Amino acid sequence: MPLPIAPTGVELTVKKVLADEKNKRHFENLGIIAGASLTVLSQVGGSVIIKLHDGRLALDKGLAMKILV
């Protein structure tokens, strides 16, 4: 399921990233790759806030739709 549809507060595993090469590299640099664990903390406006490793990231909802968990 796309990341913005995933439940909040549950640890999830990234299954696939559906993005062009530029965005895929950007996700890889952030550590968002297949097999990575993350948690959706909240959705505020057009952003999805996630916990990844020891940090938090805010992703645009359009980009977050490209992350399947």
Secondary structure, DSSP 8 states (H G I E B T S, - for coil): -BGGGS-TTSEEE--EE---HHHHHHHHHHT--TT-EEEEEEEETTEEEEEETTEEEEEEHHHHTTEE-
